[in-house]
Amino acid sequence: MTQNDQDRLYNLLPSIYRIRDADQGEPLRSLLMIIQEQADALRKDIDGLYEDWFIETCADWVIPYIGELVGNRPLHEIKKARRTDVAKTIYYRRRKGTAAMLEEMARDVTGWGAHVVEFFKLMEWSQNLNHLRFSKSIDPPPGSPVSVDYVGTVNIRSRDVIDRIDGPFDVISHTADIRPICCWEGWHNIRKIGFFLWRLETYLLAAISPRPVPDHPHCFTFSRLGNMTPLFHEPQREDDDTGLAREIHVSGPIRPLAFDIDLKAYDPDDGSGSSDYYGHDRGLSITKNGKPVPPEDIVSMDLSSFGCPDAGKVAIDVKHGLLGFAPGEEPSAPANLAKFNATYTYAFSADIGGGPYERRQDMIEHEEETATVIEVAKGTAIDTLQKALNQWAADDKKACTIRIMDNGIYGGNMDIELPVDGWLQIQADNGVWPDVRLVGISSLKVASGEARLILDGLLVEGAFDLSGSLDLILQHCTLVPGRWLNLAGDPIYPDRDSLVVTTASAEMSVTIRKCILGPIRMPEITKCLAIEDSIVQGLRVGKGVRYAIAADDQGDEPGPPLVLDRVTVFGPVYAKELIRASEVIFTDEVMTERQQIGCVRFSYVPEGSLTPRRYHCQPDTAMSKEEQLLKRNLTAAERKLIRDRLEPLFTSRRYGEPGYAQIIRPCAVEIRTGAEDGSEMGAFASLKQPQREANLRMRLEEYLPFGLEAGFVFVT
């Protein structure tokens, strides 16, 4: 509120009273400022009364009251799902029981991509001349429901239909499966209906520099890390509210055969300018020699053996994320981002580790308005991080934010020495994800006194060496575990760390938020290591796993006091103290020197760990319940069975894969719902996936047609 706003009542007084008030030290003005503050609050509340009549504009606390007016049962709040659900209650009931309505409702209440399949329509049956279901087609179009003879013979003329067998978009007939419906079996029967769900989020990474494949100069990886990874497509908006979703409407990986058929069916003369999967508005495109490559010059090809396309063509392998050119037709300037770049879509579970997602709510601004901002971008005067650091140093190292404005690659070292009480932030602009490729280890230090350094939104291929009384904040960053990846996705240096403290200080502290990084080496003398909503990867060397957090590689010395909230830790941990560990998954032993300090709550702690007191931790809680049920102590064999059942299971433990650190469905329910609020343990607790599933089950009780049995199939 400005000074004029605070003096609105005061300015209404006659001038004579304001003059007399000024002579007495303005006590009347101070009183009216207090009254004005309360009047503004009252006016704001009155203005909000009108907005509270409508579900689109009402305050959050009003939503359940409006919902009660239409008989809506409250849902768990997931990304404003409750507001959408109340707003569409009447809309849902008008179309109650239809497959299209159930599909739309599933998307709204879960926030996941969804596709509904009425399995009873895909059952093999004997044809009746009085009730012909479909006529057979000699050469059906891709995906046509008449691509099958429902007597049981599959029309094999359509490769696309055959490629979809047992997937969410399968259209052929099946024999009856009498098993209970679940993710893997029991699908096709008279009472069965399936909800195929896509849990991964997709992210569009625009104008990045593909990485050349070693020993194959004509071939590149879309991934800047140099690993093979599947390409996804940006979900397109459905143009028919009464129809069901197709492949292009869900956030799944691009199916190679579908991509090939789409390119062959593309007509450059129809005026659309792009196919269903390829084009500047489709989340996948190539720029070569400064010009966009049109869809008619793109071919779908398996490049896993590094073959070459025909002359004049550019090959894309959507399964492995590879890009190939004909011999002699490689980009003339592959290192020039303006001349050669690619736009593609990748997938991950959540907005952590950096990426082209919304981060403005977490961006840190300096308290002083005098803090300078240095913008870095390719093609400008300041096109490297070193130039930006030099300018910061030339400005006497005053409080500064170095902001990277594009998805470019920034190489070299990032050696930084902060002054006493210094403040420096190296930040990616909102919506971009620059790649910082370090040469060796970059040093971040404070010569004397204390200083703060913030790294925000960066992809770092390398490691940092910390020294002095540094207050380091890492948020929305990825420090690639193993520093670099090879083509298969394995770390090139599994015996290297991401953060190393060489000169320790009792005032050094490190805070990590929404990050992915490799092993951390900090001595116990340091003040604190706080991690939240992150993944720490201890790498595997030979048959063993290196310590994820410790003072040294061998785990001979303990690491610093730890505060962990919603973290997944792959690898052993050895720390001086565990001040707090809440909703954490430790995949290996946790050892602390001081067990009388701190607590561990709602976490998974492996057998044999030495930690402070535990509260609602697994497998301890499960064993205690079993002992109470049996009224005796468990045997060693029984304890082993419980430990094996409760061991966390992940889609992948390898960084760079879409399902990295994602808990899979067969994992024990105690882990999938073991957080304090009933969500899953680990780095993705904030996604509240059990609550999303509960929302859908709650709505199906009202909207699912009588007699049908629903099953959830998690595609990603």
GIWOUR-V659081 format. One record per run of one state. SS is the DSSP state (H for helix, E for strand, - for the rest). FROM is the first residue (numbers start at 1). TO is the last residue. Records with the same first field share a line. If there is no record, write none. Layout:
SS = FROM-TO ; FROM-TO
This chain:
- = 1-2 ; 7-7 ; 12-14 ; 24-26 ; 52-59 ; 70-80 ; 88-88 ; 95-98 ; 111-112 ; 124-127 ; 129-130 ; 132-147 ; 149-153 ; 155-158 ; 164-173 ; 175-191 ; 199-200 ; 209-210 ; 214-215 ; 222-231 ; 233-246 ; 250-252 ; 254-255 ; 266-278 ; 280-283 ; 289-290 ; 293-294 ; 301-313 ; 318-321 ; 326-340 ; 349-359 ; 363-371 ; 377-384 ; 395-399 ; 405-408 ; 413-415 ; 419-422 ; 429-434 ; 457-458 ; 476-477 ; 480-484 ; 486-490 ; 492-498 ; 504-508 ; 514-515 ; 518-519 ; 522-527 ; 538-539 ; 542-543 ; 546-548 ; 551-558 ; 560-561 ; 571-572 ; 576-577 ; 583-584 ; 587-589 ; 593-597 ; 602-603 ; 605-609 ; 611-612 ; 616-617 ; 619-619 ; 631-635 ; 647-649 ; 651-651 ; 653-659 ; 661-662 ; 664-668 ; 673-684 ; 688-688 ; 704-708 ; 715-716
H = 3-6 ; 8-11 ; 15-23 ; 27-51 ; 60-69 ; 81-87 ; 89-94 ; 99-110 ; 119-122 ; 159-163 ; 247-249 ; 256-265 ; 295-297 ; 360-362 ; 385-394 ; 620-630 ; 636-646 ; 669-672 ; 685-687 ; 689-703
E = 113-118 ; 123-123 ; 128-128 ; 131-131 ; 148-148 ; 154-154 ; 174-174 ; 192-198 ; 201-208 ; 211-213 ; 216-221 ; 232-232 ; 253-253 ; 279-279 ; 284-288 ; 291-292 ; 298-300 ; 314-317 ; 322-325 ; 341-348 ; 372-376 ; 400-404 ; 409-412 ; 416-418 ; 423-428 ; 435-456 ; 459-475 ; 478-479 ; 485-485 ; 491-491 ; 499-503 ; 509-513 ; 516-517 ; 520-521 ; 528-537 ; 540-541 ; 544-545 ; 549-550 ; 559-559 ; 562-570 ; 573-575 ; 578-582 ; 585-586 ; 590-592 ; 598-601 ; 604-604 ; 610-610 ; 613-615 ; 618-618 ; 650-650 ; 652-652 ; 660-660 ; 663-663 ; 709-714
